[in-house]
Amino acid sequence: MVSHTYFSVVFQVVVFASLATTAFSQLSPNYYDYSCPNALSTIRSVVDAAVEKERRMGASLLRLHFHDCFVNGCDGSILLDPSPTIDSEKNANPNFQSARGFEVVDEIKQAVDEACGKPVVSCADILAVAARDSVVALGGPTWDVELGRRDSTTASRDAANAEIPAPFFSLSQLITNFQNHGLDEKDLVVLAGAHTIGLARCVTFRDHIYNDSDINPYYAQQLKYICPKNGGDFNLSPLDPTPAQFDVAYFSDLVQKKGLLHSDQELFNGGSTDALVTQYSYDSSAFYQDFPNSMIKMGNIQPLTGDQGEIRVNCRTVN
């Protein structure tokens, strides 16, 4: 006899699957084709200009999309400023004094609203498209961004502190964190490859270079000049040798025990992700093929669609 519990579990799985499919099916690369056909080209032009002005901005815009999606889904909540009703995610530990690019998002929002004639494009979609355009501007692959997200009317600093993976995480913590967001081990390695661009602050890698054994000693010594044991928390080091070029140098570095963050090197430290890191270190075409798939998958985390949320007039404040 089949138990009641069995039917209950099956029913829950089916309901969840149908809800997930409904949410995904409401996102479409063609979402703005009729309401604002110039939306995507407008976003791209602002991103291209910002990255040309400061190459690091590409990594900053990509990071905003990550940190948005990992906190209650891809809903633009990271963009909300503090207010009496908003406990801003900008003040969470992973974002405070390190998340950047908000002014560029403001510029995109103004330009795209002018191109559309009114606020049509959500701030959450702007983050998703700007992330893709940043990767392309720095030499990476392109993909069709699924669109149609709406913006949240809330934010959660506590959720940001709890949900965004930390630079001191172990491999098992990273795997669990990504699984909690519907992402698997392959997605973990692929999306960590975003660290092929950008810089990190001394405070995020100090423990790794002074206390860890899984690091090339010569590399650690070089970093100690940038990052002393005391002070210099905001001194910057590139995440890989080519921080303004989207390539596979990040993975090559991991194989040589030159991961900047503890969490980076955990991906190549005798664990289940070693083989994939090794493959990407020499097979750039595989990485370029897999990165878009994982970005699309991440962009589908709990989007607000239909009549949920709103389309913000100003990305920093609720309407």
Secondary structure by P-SEA (a helix, b strand, c coil): cccaaaaaaaaaaaaaaaaaaaaaaacccccccccccaaaaaaaaaaaaaaaaccaaaaaaaaaaaaaaaccccccccccccccccccccccccccccccaaaaaaaaaaaaaaaaccccccaaaaaaaaaaaaaaaabbbbbbcccbbbbbccccaaaaacccccccccaaaaaaaaaaacccaaaaaaaaccccccccccccccccccccccccaaaaaaaaaaccccccccbbbbcccccccccaaaaaaaaaccccccccccccccccaaaaaaaacccaaaaaaaaaaaaaaaaaccccccccccccccccccc
